[in-house]
Amino acid sequence: MELADRAVGLLLSSISLSIFTYYTFWVIILPFVDSDHFIHKYFLPQDYAILVPVFAGIALLSLISVFIGMVMLKSKKKKA
Amino acid sequence: MKHIVKILSLLVAISAFWIGLLQAAIIPRSHTWLLPIYFVVSLGCYGLLMVGVGLMQFPTCPQEAVLLQKDIAEAKDFFKHKGVDVGSN
């Protein structure tokens, strides 16, 4: 059990670090690189740098709302 | 109370810096607009990293568990002597 927790923790840390590195590269460093540089092949256009986080945030919020709603429904049923 | 003042002043400083950057137009507008989203994303990454680190080195204290069990046994013994029923075991 403890090993699984450790693995999940390592996975979470690595995911967050990789997202942070990629996004930093995308948003902060890429505008200062020439647009015909080969590194631009590995990144989507700049518009997606707004669209992807916004959609991810909306999806996260809706998932949380659905979860809270389900929990409330369940607790109501238990009470009745 | 003090902590929230610190956080709020940090937020105000960051937004002032951002508005200054937006007004000065040193770098193109479209890139300046990305900065708040970058801030939010990095905050989320920080939270996820903290959760991951906390999971990785989850503190367990075996000595404290032993002491607690000893305390429980002592208390049960005490109550048994006083004639209070605390269940089996």
Backbone of each chain as nested JSON, in Angstrom:
{
  "chains": [
    {"id": "A", "residues": [
      {"number": 1, "name": "MET", "atoms": {"N": [0.838, -1.208, 0.0], "CA": [0.0, 0.0, 0.0], "C": [0.864, 1.246, 0.0]}},
      {"number": 2, "name": "GLU", "atoms": {"N": [1.898, 1.198, 0.862], "CA": [2.742, 2.376, 0.934], "C": [3.511, 2.601, -0.361]}},
      {"number": 3, "name": "LEU", "atoms": {"N": [3.884, 1.48, -0.98], "CA": [4.621, 1.585, -2.246], "C": [3.743, 2.195, -3.323]}},
      {"number": 4, "name": "ALA", "atoms": {"N": [2.459, 1.771, -3.342], "CA": [1.536, 2.327, -4.337], "C": [1.359, 3.823, -4.116]}},
      {"number": 5, "name": "ASP", "atoms": {"N": [1.236, 4.228, -2.841], "CA": [1.115, 5.658, -2.552], "C": [2.335, 6.408, -3.049]}},
      {"number": 6, "name": "ARG", "atoms": {"N": [3.498, 5.83, -2.785], "CA": [4.736, 6.453, -3.227], "C": [4.77, 6.599, -4.742]}},
      {"number": 7, "name": "ALA", "atoms": {"N": [4.327, 5.531, -5.453], "CA": [4.325, 5.567, -6.912], "C": [3.375, 6.646, -7.41]}},
      {"number": 8, "name": "VAL", "atoms": {"N": [2.192, 6.745, -6.778], "CA": [1.228, 7.772, -7.189], "C": [1.805, 9.162, -6.942]}},
      {"number": 9, "name": "GLY", "atoms": {"N": [2.479, 9.325, -5.795], "CA": [3.091, 10.617, -5.496], "C": [4.154, 10.983, -6.506]}},
      {"number": 10, "name": "LEU", "atoms": {"N": [4.981, 10.01, -6.853], "CA": [6.025, 10.263, -7.85], "C": [5.405, 10.625, -9.186]}},
      {"number": 11, "name": "LEU", "atoms": {"N": [4.326, 9.897, -9.556], "CA": [3.65, 10.158, -10.82], "C": [3.086, 11.582, -10.835]}},
      {"number": 12, "name": "LEU", "atoms": {"N": [2.421, 11.968, -9.728], "CA": [1.833, 13.308, -9.657], "C": [2.919, 14.372, -9.772]}},
      {"number": 13, "name": "SER", "atoms": {"N": [4.023, 14.184, -9.032], "CA": [5.092, 15.184, -9.076], "C": [5.668, 15.289, -10.469]}},
      {"number": 14, "name": "SER", "atoms": {"N": [5.894, 14.138, -11.112], "CA": [6.518, 14.203, -12.437], "C": [5.563, 14.829, -13.442]}},
      {"number": 15, "name": "ILE", "atoms": {"N": [4.247, 14.501, -13.325], "CA": [3.286, 15.114, -14.241], "C": [3.287, 16.625, -14.077]}},
      {"number": 16, "name": "SER", "atoms": {"N": [3.242, 17.067, -12.813], "CA": [3.164, 18.513, -12.6], "C": [4.434, 19.199, -13.078]}},
      {"number": 17, "name": "LEU", "atoms": {"N": [5.588, 18.585, -12.812], "CA": [6.844, 19.208, -13.247], "C": [6.93, 19.266, -14.763]}},
      {"number": 18, "name": "SER", "atoms": {"N": [6.492, 18.183, -15.434], "CA": [6.602, 18.19, -16.894], "C": [5.633, 19.195, -17.499]}},
      {"number": 19, "name": "ILE", "atoms": {"N": [4.397, 19.282, -16.936], "CA": [3.454, 20.273, -17.453], "C": [4.022, 21.673, -17.266]}},
      {"number": 20, "name": "PHE", "atoms": {"N": [4.607, 21.901, -16.078], "CA": [5.146, 23.227, -15.801], "C": [6.277, 23.569, -16.769]}},
      {"number": 21, "name": "THR", "atoms": {"N": [7.191, 22.612, -17.003], "CA": [8.311, 22.88, -17.903], "C": [7.813, 23.156, -19.311]}},
      {"number": 22, "name": "TYR", "atoms": {"N": [6.903, 22.303, -19.781], "CA": [6.415, 22.447, -21.143], "C": [5.707, 23.777, -21.32]}},
      {"number": 23, "name": "TYR", "atoms": {"N": [4.856, 24.112, -20.332], "CA": [4.084, 25.336, -20.465], "C": [4.984, 26.561, -20.377]}},
      {"number": 24, "name": "THR", "atoms": {"N": [5.991, 26.498, -19.487], "CA": [6.931, 27.616, -19.401], "C": [7.633, 27.83, -20.72]}},
      {"number": 25, "name": "PHE", "atoms": {"N": [8.097, 26.725, -21.311], "CA": [8.755, 26.814, -22.601], "C": [7.83, 27.435, -23.624]}},
      {"number": 26, "name": "TRP", "atoms": {"N": [6.578, 26.957, -23.606], "CA": [5.608, 27.359, -24.607], "C": [5.304, 28.845, -24.527]}},
      {"number": 27, "name": "VAL", "atoms": {"N": [5.067, 29.329, -23.286], "CA": [4.552, 30.68, -23.108], "C": [5.664, 31.701, -22.958]}},
      {"number": 28, "name": "ILE", "atoms": {"N": [6.719, 31.329, -22.204], "CA": [7.708, 32.346, -21.852], "C": [8.853, 32.395, -22.851]}},
      {"number": 29, "name": "ILE", "atoms": {"N": [9.342, 31.235, -23.258], "CA": [10.574, 31.227, -24.046], "C": [10.3, 31.29, -25.542]}},
      {"number": 30, "name": "LEU", "atoms": {"N": [9.206, 30.62, -25.97], "CA": [8.976, 30.498, -27.403], "C": [8.802, 31.833, -28.136]}},
      {"number": 31, "name": "PRO", "atoms": {"N": [8.169, 32.863, -27.539], "CA": [8.055, 34.133, -28.277], "C": [9.399, 34.747, -28.637]}},
      {"number": 32, "name": "PHE", "atoms": {"N": [10.461, 34.37, -27.932], "CA": [11.761, 34.966, -28.214], "C": [12.601, 34.13, -29.168]}},
      {"number": 33, "name": "VAL", "atoms": {"N": [12.001, 33.03, -29.669], "CA": [12.723, 32.189, -30.614], "C": [12.207, 32.517, -32.011]}},
      {"number": 34, "name": "ASP", "atoms": {"N": [13.085, 32.518, -33.002], "CA": [12.662, 32.802, -34.377], "C": [11.57, 31.834, -34.806]}},
      {"number": 35, "name": "SER", "atoms": {"N": [10.633, 32.368, -35.6], "CA": [9.464, 31.562, -35.941], "C": [9.801, 30.452, -36.931]}},
      {"number": 36, "name": "ASP", "atoms": {"N": [10.975, 30.496, -37.559], "CA": [11.311, 29.41, -38.481], "C": [12.29, 28.417, -37.854]}},
      {"number": 37, "name": "HIS", "atoms": {"N": [12.44, 28.554, -36.535], "CA": [13.317, 27.62, -35.835], "C": [12.666, 26.248, -35.78]}},
      {"number": 38, "name": "PHE", "atoms": {"N": [13.502, 25.198, -35.757], "CA": [12.922, 23.853, -35.819], "C": [12.121, 23.51, -34.573]}},
      {"number": 39, "name": "ILE", "atoms": {"N": [12.383, 24.227, -33.457], "CA": [11.724, 23.872, -32.196], "C": [10.234, 24.159, -32.249]}},
      {"number": 40, "name": "HIS", "atoms": {"N": [9.815, 25.031, -33.167], "CA": [8.391, 25.338, -33.275], "C": [7.578, 24.157, -33.759]}},
      {"number": 41, "name": "LYS", "atoms": {"N": [8.272, 23.166, -34.317], "CA": [7.539, 21.986, -34.773], "C": [6.919, 21.225, -33.614]}},
      {"number": 42, "name": "TYR", "atoms": {"N": [7.544, 21.34, -32.423], "CA": [7.102, 20.543, -31.281], "C": [6.018, 21.218, -30.453]}},
      {"number": 43, "name": "PHE", "atoms": {"N": [5.587, 22.413, -30.851], "CA": [4.577, 23.116, -30.071], "C": [3.416, 23.507, -30.972]}},
      {"number": 44, "name": "LEU", "atoms": {"N": [2.212, 23.484, -30.369], "CA": [1.038, 23.958, -31.093], "C": [1.127, 25.481, -31.231]}},
      {"number": 45, "name": "PRO", "atoms": {"N": [0.274, 26.07, -32.086], "CA": [0.272, 27.536, -32.171], "C": [-0.099, 28.184, -30.846]}},
      {"number": 46, "name": "GLN", "atoms": {"N": [0.236, 29.487, -30.751], "CA": [0.044, 30.203, -29.489], "C": [-1.406, 30.224, -29.023]}},
      {"number": 47, "name": "ASP", "atoms": {"N": [-2.366, 30.225, -29.954], "CA": [-3.781, 30.306, -29.544], "C": [-4.141, 29.18, -28.594]}},
      {"number": 48, "name": "TYR", "atoms": {"N": [-3.578, 28.012, -28.853], "CA": [-3.925, 26.859, -28.026], "C": [-3.405, 27.003, -26.605]}},
      {"number": 49, "name": "ALA", "atoms": {"N": [-2.426, 27.886, -26.392], "CA": [-1.895, 28.074, -25.044], "C": [-2.948, 28.677, -24.128]}},
      {"number": 50, "name": "ILE", "atoms": {"N": [-3.944, 29.372, -24.697], "CA": [-5.057, 29.844, -23.874], "C": [-6.158, 28.804, -23.851]}},
      {"number": 51, "name": "LEU", "atoms": {"N": [-6.463, 28.261, -25.042], "CA": [-7.643, 27.39, -25.171], "C": [-7.514, 26.141, -24.314]}},
      {"number": 52, "name": "VAL", "atoms": {"N": [-6.345, 25.518, -24.335], "CA": [-6.203, 24.237, -23.63], "C": [-6.393, 24.391, -22.121]}},
      {"number": 53, "name": "PRO", "atoms": {"N": [-5.702, 25.353, -21.448], "CA": [-5.931, 25.47, -20.001], "C": [-7.355, 25.853, -19.66]}},
      {"number": 54, "name": "VAL", "atoms": {"N": [-7.979, 26.736, -20.49], "CA": [-9.354, 27.147, -20.179], "C": [-10.289, 25.946, -20.271]}},
      {"number": 55, "name": "PHE", "atoms": {"N": [-10.13, 25.153, -21.336], "CA": [-11.0, 23.993, -21.463], "C": [-10.729, 22.969, -20.365]}},
      {"number": 56, "name": "ALA", "atoms": {"N": [-9.472, 22.825, -20.0], "CA": [-9.156, 21.894, -18.913], "C": [-9.783, 22.365, -17.61]}},
      {"number": 57, "name": "GLY", "atoms": {"N": [-9.724, 23.697, -17.373], "CA": [-10.325, 24.224, -16.159], "C": [-11.829, 24.028, -16.146]}},
      {"number": 58, "name": "ILE", "atoms": {"N": [-12.475, 24.266, -17.31], "CA": [-13.928, 24.087, -17.378], "C": [-14.284, 22.622, -17.13]}},
      {"number": 59, "name": "ALA", "atoms": {"N": [-13.512, 21.729, -17.754], "CA": [-13.789, 20.298, -17.565], "C": [-13.621, 19.904, -16.1]}},
      {"number": 60, "name": "LEU", "atoms": {"N": [-12.559, 20.431, -15.47], "CA": [-12.319, 20.116, -14.055], "C": [-13.47, 20.618, -13.184]}},
      {"number": 61, "name": "LEU", "atoms": {"N": [-13.888, 21.881, -13.448], "CA": [-14.977, 22.456, -12.656], "C": [-16.247, 21.648, -12.813]}},
      {"number": 62, "name": "SER", "atoms": {"N": [-16.555, 21.253, -14.069], "CA": [-17.802, 20.514, -14.256], "C": [-17.717, 19.144, -13.597]}},
      {"number": 63, "name": "LEU", "atoms": {"N": [-16.548, 18.51, -13.66], "CA": [-16.398, 17.213, -12.999], "C": [-16.614, 17.343, -11.5]}},
      {"number": 64, "name": "ILE", "atoms": {"N": [-16.015, 18.414, -10.913], "CA": [-16.173, 18.621, -9.475], "C": [-17.634, 18.863, -9.136]}},
      {"number": 65, "name": "SER", "atoms": {"N": [-18.329, 19.668, -9.979], "CA": [-19.742, 19.942, -9.707], "C": [-20.562, 18.668, -9.783]}},
      {"number": 66, "name": "VAL", "atoms": {"N": [-20.291, 17.832, -10.803], "CA": [-21.026, 16.575, -10.934], "C": [-20.784, 15.689, -9.718]}},
      {"number": 67, "name": "PHE", "atoms": {"N": [-19.52, 15.654, -9.273], "CA": [-19.189, 14.829, -8.113], "C": [-19.932, 15.31, -6.867]}},
      {"number": 68, "name": "ILE", "atoms": {"N": [-19.913, 16.643, -6.659], "CA": [-20.599, 17.195, -5.481], "C": [-22.096, 16.911, -5.569]}},
      {"number": 69, "name": "GLY", "atoms": {"N": [-22.663, 17.067, -6.766], "CA": [-24.08, 16.793, -6.931], "C": [-24.416, 15.342, -6.622]}},
      {"number": 70, "name": "MET", "atoms": {"N": [-23.562, 14.433, -7.107], "CA": [-23.82, 13.017, -6.843], "C": [-23.739, 12.712, -5.351]}},
      {"number": 71, "name": "VAL", "atoms": {"N": [-22.753, 13.303, -4.694], "CA": [-22.624, 13.067, -3.244], "C": [-23.835, 13.586, -2.5]}},
      {"number": 72, "name": "MET", "atoms": {"N": [-24.323, 14.784, -2.907], "CA": [-25.491, 15.348, -2.224], "C": [-26.722, 14.481, -2.455]}},
      {"number": 73, "name": "LEU", "atoms": {"N": [-26.893, 13.997, -3.699], "CA": [-28.039, 13.129, -3.986], "C": [-27.986, 11.872, -3.135]}},
      {"number": 74, "name": "LYS", "atoms": {"N": [-26.789, 11.308, -3.055], "CA": [-26.637, 10.062, -2.291], "C": [-26.96, 10.285, -0.818]}},
      {"number": 75, "name": "SER", "atoms": {"N": [-26.469, 11.388, -0.259], "CA": [-26.701, 11.641, 1.163], "C": [-28.184, 11.903, 1.421]}},
      {"number": 76, "name": "LYS", "atoms": {"N": [-28.862, 12.545, 0.468], "CA": [-30.286, 12.8, 0.624], "C": [-31.055, 11.479, 0.648]}},
      {"number": 77, "name": "LYS", "atoms": {"N": [-30.639, 10.57, -0.244], "CA": [-31.342, 9.286, -0.323], "C": [-31.151, 8.496, 0.974]}},
      {"number": 78, "name": "LYS", "atoms": {"N": [-29.946, 8.624, 1.546], "CA": [-29.67, 7.882, 2.771], "C": [-30.523, 8.396, 3.922]}},
      {"number": 79, "name": "LYS", "atoms": {"N": [-30.735, 9.73, 3.91], "CA": [-31.491, 10.338, 4.997], "C": [-32.967, 9.943, 4.929]}},
      {"number": 80, "name": "ALA", "atoms": {"N": [-33.506, 9.816, 3.722], "CA": [-34.943, 9.56, 3.548], "C": [-35.322, 8.129, 3.943]}}
    ]},
    {"id": "B", "residues": [
      {"number": 1, "name": "MET", "atoms": {"N": [-4.556, 35.306, 9.656], "CA": [-4.842, 36.681, 9.231], "C": [-3.628, 37.285, 8.54]}},
      {"number": 2, "name": "LYS", "atoms": {"N": [-2.45, 37.037, 9.105], "CA": [-1.253, 37.627, 8.503], "C": [-0.95, 36.992, 7.161]}},
      {"number": 3, "name": "HIS", "atoms": {"N": [-1.229, 35.7, 7.098], "CA": [-0.906, 34.959, 5.886], "C": [-1.694, 35.478, 4.699]}},
      {"number": 4, "name": "ILE", "atoms": {"N": [-2.996, 35.769, 4.964], "CA": [-3.834, 36.209, 3.857], "C": [-3.421, 37.596, 3.388]}},
      {"number": 5, "name": "VAL", "atoms": {"N": [-2.922, 38.408, 4.315], "CA": [-2.425, 39.728, 3.914], "C": [-1.231, 39.57, 2.99]}},
      {"number": 6, "name": "LYS", "atoms": {"N": [-0.363, 38.622, 3.349], "CA": [0.817, 38.371, 2.517], "C": [0.411, 37.936, 1.109]}},
      {"number": 7, "name": "ILE", "atoms": {"N": [-0.533, 36.978, 1.062], "CA": [-0.961, 36.466, -0.231], "C": [-1.614, 37.552, -1.058]}},
      {"number": 8, "name": "LEU", "atoms": {"N": [-2.467, 38.372, -0.384], "CA": [-3.167, 39.426, -1.106], "C": [-2.19, 40.462, -1.652]}},
      {"number": 9, "name": "SER", "atoms": {"N": [-1.17, 40.814, -0.835], "CA": [-0.208, 41.806, -1.317], "C": [0.594, 41.241, -2.48]}},
      {"number": 10, "name": "LEU", "atoms": {"N": [0.889, 39.947, -2.422], "CA": [1.599, 39.318, -3.544], "C": [0.756, 39.379, -4.806]}},
      {"number": 11, "name": "LEU", "atoms": {"N": [-0.545, 39.086, -4.644], "CA": [-1.452, 39.133, -5.8], "C": [-1.523, 40.539, -6.38]}},
      {"number": 12, "name": "VAL", "atoms": {"N": [-1.629, 41.542, -5.485], "CA": [-1.713, 42.932, -5.944], "C": [-0.438, 43.314, -6.686]}},
      {"number": 13, "name": "ALA", "atoms": {"N": [0.723, 42.888, -6.134], "CA": [1.994, 43.218, -6.782], "C": [2.066, 42.582, -8.163]}},
      {"number": 14, "name": "ILE", "atoms": {"N": [1.623, 41.326, -8.256], "CA": [1.697, 40.644, -9.548], "C": [0.774, 41.305, -10.554]}},
      {"number": 15, "name": "SER", "atoms": {"N": [-0.444, 41.679, -10.096], "CA": [-1.372, 42.294, -11.047], "C": [-0.895, 43.687, -11.451]}},
      {"number": 16, "name": "ALA", "atoms": {"N": [-0.259, 44.397, -10.514], "CA": [0.284, 45.706, -10.873], "C": [1.392, 45.557, -11.909]}},
      {"number": 17, "name": "PHE", "atoms": {"N": [2.246, 44.569, -11.699], "CA": [3.316, 44.297, -12.661], "C": [2.737, 43.958, -14.026]}},
      {"number": 18, "name": "TRP", "atoms": {"N": [1.646, 43.165, -13.995], "CA": [1.04, 42.736, -15.25], "C": [0.413, 43.916, -15.978]}},
      {"number": 19, "name": "ILE", "atoms": {"N": [-0.3, 44.78, -15.211], "CA": [-0.94, 45.935, -15.839], "C": [0.117, 46.875, -16.396]}},
      {"number": 20, "name": "GLY", "atoms": {"N": [1.225, 47.021, -15.645], "CA": [2.315, 47.833, -16.152], "C": [2.87, 47.286, -17.444]}},
      {"number": 21, "name": "LEU", "atoms": {"N": [2.999, 45.967, -17.496], "CA": [3.505, 45.331, -18.71], "C": [2.531, 45.535, -19.859]}},
      {"number": 22, "name": "LEU", "atoms": {"N": [1.234, 45.468, -19.511], "CA": [0.191, 45.635, -20.528], "C": [0.201, 47.049, -21.071]}},
      {"number": 23, "name": "GLN", "atoms": {"N": [0.451, 48.039, -20.172], "CA": [0.45, 49.44, -20.6], "C": [1.714, 49.777, -21.379]}},
      {"number": 24, "name": "ALA", "atoms": {"N": [2.832, 49.223, -20.925], "CA": [4.097, 49.602, -21.534], "C": [4.245, 49.007, -22.92]}},
      {"number": 25, "name": "ALA", "atoms": {"N": [3.623, 47.832, -23.131], "CA": [3.652, 47.195, -24.449], "C": [5.08, 46.959, -24.937]}},
      {"number": 26, "name": "ILE", "atoms": {"N": [5.937, 46.496, -24.019], "CA": [7.302, 46.146, -24.433], "C": [7.25, 44.891, -25.295]}},
      {"number": 27, "name": "ILE", "atoms": {"N": [6.482, 43.918, -24.806], "CA": [6.309, 42.697, -25.584], "C": [4.891, 42.697, -26.136]}},
      {"number": 28, "name": "PRO", "atoms": {"N": [4.647, 41.976, -27.209], "CA": [3.339, 42.036, -27.872], "C": [2.188, 41.703, -26.938]}},
      {"number": 29, "name": "ARG", "atoms": {"N": [1.044, 42.314, -27.236], "CA": [-0.158, 42.17, -26.408], "C": [-0.551, 40.714, -26.207]}},
      {"number": 30, "name": "SER", "atoms": {"N": [-0.537, 39.959, -27.294], "CA": [-1.049, 38.584, -27.219], "C": [-0.24, 37.759, -26.228]}},
      {"number": 31, "name": "HIS", "atoms": {"N": [1.048, 38.125, -26.072], "CA": [1.868, 37.375, -25.125], "C": [1.624, 37.841, -23.704]}},
      {"number": 32, "name": "THR", "atoms": {"N": [1.353, 39.144, -23.538], "CA": [1.072, 39.645, -22.195], "C": [-0.228, 39.048, -21.67]}},
      {"number": 33, "name": "TRP", "atoms": {"N": [-1.195, 38.858, -22.57], "CA": [-2.472, 38.288, -22.138], "C": [-2.329, 36.873, -21.638]}},
      {"number": 34, "name": "LEU", "atoms": {"N": [-1.259, 36.204, -22.059], "CA": [-1.079, 34.819, -21.634], "C": [-0.608, 34.701, -20.188]}},
      {"number": 35, "name": "LEU", "atoms": {"N": [-0.045, 35.787, -19.653], "CA": [0.62, 35.675, -18.35], "C": [-0.311, 35.284, -17.2]}},
      {"number": 36, "name": "PRO", "atoms": {"N": [-1.534, 35.835, -17.076], "CA": [-2.394, 35.382, -15.971], "C": [-2.706, 33.898, -16.062]}},
      {"number": 37, "name": "ILE", "atoms": {"N": [-2.948, 33.426, -17.29], "CA": [-3.217, 31.99, -17.439], "C": [-1.98, 31.193, -17.071]}},
      {"number": 38, "name": "TYR", "atoms": {"N": [-0.825, 31.726, -17.425], "CA": [0.415, 31.064, -17.03], "C": [0.523, 30.999, -15.511]}},
      {"number": 39, "name": "PHE", "atoms": {"N": [0.115, 32.099, -14.856], "CA": [0.143, 32.147, -13.389], "C": [-0.771, 31.078, -12.795]}},
      {"number": 40, "name": "VAL", "atoms": {"N": [-1.987, 30.994, -13.351], "CA": [-2.935, 30.006, -12.83], "C": [-2.404, 28.59, -13.053]}},
      {"number": 41, "name": "VAL", "atoms": {"N": [-1.857, 28.357, -14.242], "CA": [-1.341, 27.014, -14.544], "C": [-0.194, 26.655, -13.615]}},
      {"number": 42, "name": "SER", "atoms": {"N": [0.69, 27.641, -13.347], "CA": [1.817, 27.317, -12.473], "C": [1.35, 27.099, -11.037]}},
      {"number": 43, "name": "LEU", "atoms": {"N": [0.284, 27.828, -10.63], "CA": [-0.279, 27.594, -9.296], "C": [-0.82, 26.177, -9.195]}},
      {"number": 44, "name": "GLY", "atoms": {"N": [-1.542, 25.745, -10.254], "CA": [-2.065, 24.378, -10.252], "C": [-0.95, 23.355, -10.212]}},
      {"number": 45, "name": "CYS", "atoms": {"N": [0.122, 23.623, -10.975], "CA": [1.259, 22.7, -10.986], "C": [1.892, 22.628, -9.605]}},
      {"number": 46, "name": "TYR", "atoms": {"N": [1.98, 23.793, -8.944], "CA": [2.563, 23.818, -7.605], "C": [1.723, 22.982, -6.641]}},
      {"number": 47, "name": "GLY", "atoms": {"N": [0.389, 23.151, -6.74], "CA": [-0.476, 22.37, -5.861], "C": [-0.32, 20.88, -6.086]}},
      {"number": 48, "name": "LEU", "atoms": {"N": [-0.288, 20.507, -7.376], "CA": [-0.143, 19.084, -7.706], "C": [1.202, 18.544, -7.209]}},
      {"number": 49, "name": "LEU", "atoms": {"N": [2.24, 19.368, -7.374], "CA": [3.577, 18.944, -6.915], "C": [3.586, 18.745, -5.407]}},
      {"number": 50, "name": "MET", "atoms": {"N": [2.923, 19.676, -4.69], "CA": [2.911, 19.555, -3.229], "C": [2.173, 18.292, -2.8]}},
      {"number": 51, "name": "VAL", "atoms": {"N": [1.037, 18.004, -3.498], "CA": [0.305, 16.782, -3.163], "C": [1.177, 15.556, -3.434]}},
      {"number": 52, "name": "GLY", "atoms": {"N": [1.883, 15.582, -4.573], "CA": [2.735, 14.442, -4.916], "C": [3.844, 14.24, -3.912]}},
      {"number": 53, "name": "VAL", "atoms": {"N": [4.487, 15.355, -3.514], "CA": [5.588, 15.244, -2.549], "C": [5.065, 14.747, -1.204]}},
      {"number": 54, "name": "GLY", "atoms": {"N": [3.881, 15.282, -0.807], "CA": [3.299, 14.839, 0.456], "C": [2.949, 13.367, 0.443]}},
      {"number": 55, "name": "LEU", "atoms": {"N": [2.493, 12.878, -0.725], "CA": [2.185, 11.447, -0.835], "C": [3.453, 10.62, -0.799]}},
      {"number": 56, "name": "MET", "atoms": {"N": [4.519, 11.164, -1.409], "CA": [5.754, 10.375, -1.519], "C": [6.408, 10.169, -0.159]}},
      {"number": 57, "name": "GLN", "atoms": {"N": [6.403, 11.249, 0.647], "CA": [7.034, 11.095, 1.972], "C": [5.958, 11.254, 3.029]}},
      {"number": 58, "name": "PHE", "atoms": {"N": [4.961, 10.376, 2.937], "CA": [3.869, 10.427, 3.907], "C": [4.405, 10.069, 5.282]}},
      {"number": 59, "name": "PRO", "atoms": {"N": [4.265, 10.977, 6.255], "CA": [4.893, 10.71, 7.535], "C": [4.128, 9.653, 8.336]}},
      {"number": 60, "name": "THR", "atoms": {"N": [4.824, 8.609, 8.684], "CA": [4.26, 7.617, 9.604], "C": [5.16, 7.57, 10.831]}},
      {"number": 61, "name": "CYS", "atoms": {"N": [4.545, 7.394, 12.0], "CA": [5.356, 7.367, 13.214], "C": [5.057, 6.083, 13.976]}},
      {"number": 62, "name": "PRO", "atoms": {"N": [5.819, 5.04, 13.74], "CA": [5.581, 3.745, 14.384], "C": [5.745, 3.796, 15.902]}},
      {"number": 63, "name": "GLN", "atoms": {"N": [6.705, 4.611, 16.378], "CA": [6.908, 4.68, 17.832], "C": [5.663, 5.218, 18.508]}},
      {"number": 64, "name": "GLU", "atoms": {"N": [5.071, 6.247, 17.875], "CA": [3.861, 6.849, 18.445], "C": [2.728, 5.835, 18.465]}},
      {"number": 65, "name": "ALA", "atoms": {"N": [2.653, 4.992, 17.432], "CA": [1.61, 3.969, 17.392], "C": [1.778, 3.005, 18.564]}},
      {"number": 66, "name": "VAL", "atoms": {"N": [3.015, 2.612, 18.829], "CA": [3.273, 1.695, 19.956], "C": [2.868, 2.346, 21.269]}},
      {"number": 67, "name": "LEU", "atoms": {"N": [3.254, 3.63, 21.428], "CA": [2.905, 4.346, 22.654], "C": [1.399, 4.437, 22.821]}},
      {"number": 68, "name": "LEU", "atoms": {"N": [0.698, 4.703, 21.696], "CA": [-0.755, 4.837, 21.754], "C": [-1.396, 3.519, 22.173]}},
      {"number": 69, "name": "GLN", "atoms": {"N": [-0.902, 2.421, 21.598], "CA": [-1.459, 1.118, 21.979], "C": [-1.237, 0.855, 23.474]}},
      {"number": 70, "name": "LYS", "atoms": {"N": [-0.052, 1.25, 23.967], "CA": [0.246, 1.062, 25.385], "C": [-0.726, 1.872, 26.244]}},
      {"number": 71, "name": "ASP", "atoms": {"N": [-0.983, 3.101, 25.818], "CA": [-1.924, 3.958, 26.542], "C": [-3.313, 3.341, 26.566]}},
      {"number": 72, "name": "ILE", "atoms": {"N": [-3.728, 2.812, 25.406], "CA": [-5.064, 2.215, 25.325], "C": [-5.17, 1.037, 26.295]}},
      {"number": 73, "name": "ALA", "atoms": {"N": [-4.126, 0.192, 26.321], "CA": [-4.143, -0.979, 27.208], "C": [-4.212, -0.537, 28.669]}},
      {"number": 74, "name": "GLU", "atoms": {"N": [-3.436, 0.509, 28.965], "CA": [-3.42, 1.027, 30.341], "C": [-4.795, 1.545, 30.742]}},
      {"number": 75, "name": "ALA", "atoms": {"N": [-5.423, 2.309, 29.828], "CA": [-6.729, 2.875, 30.142], "C": [-7.762, 1.775, 30.339]}},
      {"number": 76, "name": "LYS", "atoms": {"N": [-7.694, 0.733, 29.49], "CA": [-8.663, -0.357, 29.609], "C": [-8.484, -1.084, 30.929]}},
      {"number": 77, "name": "ASP", "atoms": {"N": [-7.222, -1.255, 31.312], "CA": [-6.935, -1.903, 32.59], "C": [-7.511, -1.098, 33.737]}},
      {"number": 78, "name": "PHE", "atoms": {"N": [-7.28, 0.212, 33.666], "CA": [-7.775, 1.127, 34.693], "C": [-9.285, 1.028, 34.827]}},
      {"number": 79, "name": "PHE", "atoms": {"N": [-9.994, 1.058, 33.669], "CA": [-11.455, 1.024, 33.727], "C": [-11.965, -0.329, 34.2]}},
      {"number": 80, "name": "LYS", "atoms": {"N": [-11.227, -1.365, 33.851], "CA": [-11.667, -2.689, 34.303], "C": [-11.58, -2.781, 35.824]}},
      {"number": 81, "name": "HIS", "atoms": {"N": [-10.549, -2.163, 36.373], "CA": [-10.421, -2.183, 37.829], "C": [-11.533, -1.387, 38.492]}},
      {"number": 82, "name": "LYS", "atoms": {"N": [-11.982, -0.319, 37.808], "CA": [-13.053, 0.499, 38.385], "C": [-14.43, -0.102, 38.129]}},
      {"number": 83, "name": "GLY", "atoms": {"N": [-14.483, -1.175, 37.342], "CA": [-15.747, -1.818, 37.111], "C": [-16.546, -1.248, 35.967]}},
      {"number": 84, "name": "VAL", "atoms": {"N": [-15.869, -0.596, 35.006], "CA": [-16.561, -0.072, 33.828], "C": [-16.346, -1.049, 32.677]}},
      {"number": 85, "name": "ASP", "atoms": {"N": [-17.442, -1.371, 31.978], "CA": [-17.326, -2.322, 30.872], "C": [-16.872, -1.585, 29.612]}},
      {"number": 86, "name": "VAL", "atoms": {"N": [-15.697, -1.956, 29.097], "CA": [-15.189, -1.301, 27.893], "C": [-15.129, -2.279, 26.736]}},
      {"number": 87, "name": "GLY", "atoms": {"N": [-15.9, -3.336, 26.793], "CA": [-15.919, -4.277, 25.687], "C": [-14.831, -5.31, 25.805]}},
      {"number": 88, "name": "SER", "atoms": {"N": [-14.852, -6.227, 24.86], "CA": [-13.896, -7.319, 24.912], "C": [-12.507, -6.852, 24.5]}},
      {"number": 89, "name": "ASN", "atoms": {"N": [-11.521, -7.706, 24.718], "CA": [-10.137, -7.439, 24.343], "C": [-9.559, -6.256, 25.117]}}
    ]}
  ]
}
